[in-house]
Amino acid sequence: MEKLIYRGKSKDVYEISEGKYAGKYRMVFTDRGTGYIQDGKVVFDPGYDVVVGDIPGKGAVACRFTSHFFRLLKDKGIPSHYIDSPNDNEMIVEPAVPISMAVEPPEYPGSAPLLNLEFTWRNNGQGSFWRRYPFIRPCKSLNCLVEAWTKGDTDILITFESLEEAGVMTAQEIEQVKSLVKEIAAVVTADAASRGVHVIDGKFELGRLKGGDGRIILIDEISPDVLRVCRGYSPDEKGSCTAHGRCIQTTFADGKRTIIAKNQLKAAELEKIYLS
């Protein structure tokens, strides 16, 4: 028997109770996809947080992507929870605890624990970053800006200062996290560039090994679900993309902003580039 440990937007995680990998976790990549509804049609976009349907074969693609990058990181000495990929849509991983915090005053209605964090890194300003800061030019260089978000039904931006003051992470751990995220992002960005495409932004989850010394490592995945990748990147001397006028389409209606990149690649296109 396997025990379901976690069910997320795109993955299910089980604890293995017997056999070669007893005590480890089995991570199953599902076909569930996030995105939004536009003009009554489903638009899949990894930058959104709502599951809007299934994409046949998506789980296997995500698993193969993740295995590729985790092996690449392992070769470069960058730690993760990755062990093996025995099946197309499954990974065996070391048990790890996401960066989290138990609720301090459970007696207060509305109190809730911090279940885990994800760390967004941005080479260029797009997606929710532009929606929050519409005064910048879309696809402005952000020099791999790192942000922290709480995960849940709705992801919420949280400052690193708040994480420190709340006791979620120490100042030293925060600097370690920023450095690790940027190190991984540099590897992912360089690998994409070698294939003629550009990573606009991405998000990683980090955690602490259960059986280790508590050090922070990469967990979860690196796949089309957590990367926004485009073709036709044409940077100026600062790294801002000069093709934004031909690529970016924005709208503002009913107090809401949307931003769409015409050159953003779909998962199927990334599959051809990486996995063919």
N, C-alpha and C positions, 0 to 999 in steps of 0.2 A: 504494500500500500504506500501511496505517496500523499503527503499532506500539502494542501494548497496554502501557500504562505502569503501570496499577494496576487491580486488581479488588477491590472492597470488598464490604460486606454488601449495599449497595443500588445501587452505581454501578460502571461500567467507564469507564476513561479511556484515550484513544488519542492518540498524537502524529500530527498531520496533516503529511504529507510534500509535498503539492503543492496547487496551486490558490490561491484567494483567501486562505485561512487557513493557508497553509503555515507551519510552525513553531509554530502554536498547538496547543491541545489540544481534543479533542472529548470531552465528558463525556456519557455515555449513562446515563440514569436507568432502572433496571430495575424489574421488578414484584416483586422479592424483598422480603419483609417480615420484620421481627424481632418477637419476642414470647416466649410461653411456652406450655406445655401444662398445662391444668387439667382434671382429671376426664376425661382422654383426649381433650380437645378443644383445638384450636389457638386461642390468644388473641393477636391481634396487638396489640403495644404498643411504641411507639417508644422507651420508656424501657429496653427490654431489648436485649441484644447478640447474641442467637442468631437466625439465620435459620430460620424455622419454616414457610415456604411462600411461595407467590406470591399477589399480589392483582392480578387483571387490571385494567389501566389505571392502576395506582398510579404507574408511572414517569412517565407523561404529566402526572398531577396534580402530582407532586413538582417536575417541571421548570417547570410553569406557575407554581406557588407561588414557586419560587426566582427565576424571571425577574421576577415581580411585585415581590418584596422587593429584589432587586439593583437594579432600576430606581429604586425608591423611595429606596434608599440613595444611588444615584448623584446623584439630584436634590438630596439633602441634603449632597453633598460628602463622603460616607463611602466610602473606597476599597475595591474588591473586584477580583477577577480577571475579572469578567463582561465579555463582548464582545457576544454575540448569541445568539438562540434560533431557529435556522433550522428546527427540526422540533419536534413536540410533546414528544418525550422526550429532546431533545438540546440542549446548550448549548456554545457556543464560548467558551473562556476563555484568558486569558493563562497561559503556563507559570509555575508558582510552586512553590517548595520548601516543603513543610510544615515546621513547627518540629520539628527532629529532632536527633539526635546519633549519630555513628558509635561503634561499640563501641571502647573504649580498649584492653582486653587480650584480643584474639581468641584468644590461646593458652590461655586458661582455659576448660575445658569449662563450658558453660552460659551463657557470656557472650553478650550479644545487643545489637544497636543499639536506640536509641530511634527508631522509625520516624516517628512523628508524635504530636501531642497534639491533644486536643479540650478545649474550655473550656465547662464547664457553668455556666449562670447560673440562679439560682433566685429567683423572686418569692415563692414559698411552699414550705414544707417538705412534700414528698411523695416518692413513689418511693423510690429508693435512699437519699436523704437521711434519710427517716424510718426506713428499715430500719437505717441505721447509727446513728441517734440517736433511738431510740424513746422517749426521755424527753420529747420535745417533742410538743405537740399537732399532729396533722396539719393542714396548711395554715396553719401559723403564718407570719407575714410574715418574710421573710429579706432584704428590701431589696436584691434583685438580688445576692445572694451569688455570687461567681465562684469556681469550682473548676477545677483542671487534672487531666486524666486522660490516662494513656498508652493508646493504642489497640492492639488486638490481638484474639486469640481471646477474651480476657477483659479488659475495661477495668479499669485500676487507678488509684485515686486517688493523686496525688502532690502534695506540698506545694510551694508556690512557693519556699520556702527551699531545698528540695532541688534544684530546677531551677537556682537561682542558684549554689549551692555546687558542683553537678556541672558547671557551665559551659554549660548548655543555653541560658540567657538571662541577660543582665545585669539588675541591679536596675532600671535605667532601662527596659529592654525589658519587664520584668514589669509595671511601672506603666503602660506604654503599652498592654500587652495588656489589663489590667483595665479601663482607661479606654475602650478601643475596644469591648470586649465589652459594657460597660454602655451605651455610646452606641447600639450596634446594638440591644441588647435593649430600650432605651427606645422606639426607633422601632417595633419589632415589637409591643411591648406596647400602644402607643398606637394602632397601626393595628388591632389586634384589638379593642381597647375601642371603637373607632368603629363596629365591626360587632356590638357587643353580646356579645362573648365575652372570656374572660380567659386569658392565657398563664400557666400555673403555672410552667413552667420550659422551658429549651431548651438546645441545645448548638451551638457554632460551632467550625469549624476555621479556623485562621489560618496564614498562610505568608508567605514572602518572594518577591517577584517575581524571576524568574531574570534578566531583562534590566534590572532597575531598580537602585536604590541600596540594596537590601536591606531596605527598609522593610516593616513587618509590615502585612498587609492581610487582609480576609476572603476565604476561599476555600470551596470545596465547595458547600454548599447551605443554604437555609432553607426547610424543607418540613414536612409532617406527620410525616416521619421523625425530625425533630429538635426538634419542639415538642410539649409536652403542653398542650392547650387545654381549657377547660371552659366550661360555661354555668351561670349561676346564682350567679356570684361575688357574695358579700355581705360586703364588708370592714368591720371595725370601724375605729376611729380610727387604729390602727397598721397597717392593711392585712391583718391576719389574717382569714381567711374564717370567718364565723360560720355558714355552711351546712354545716360539716364533719359535724355529727351526722346530717344527712339524706343525705350524699353518700358519706362514707368508710366502707369496710368493711375491717377488718384481721383477720388470723388469725395464730396462732402455734402451730406444730406441728413436732415433730421438730427443734427448735432453729432453725427458719426462720420468718421473718416475711414476710407478704405484705400489700400494701396496694392496694386498688382504689378508684377514684373513679367513682361511678355517673354523675356529671355530665360526665365526660371525653368529649370528642367524638371520634368515629371519623373516619378520613380522608374517607369519603364525605360526612359531615356538614360537614366543613370545606370540601370542594369546593363544596357548595351555597352556603355563606356567602361564599366568596371568589371563586369562578370562574363562578357562574351569571350 
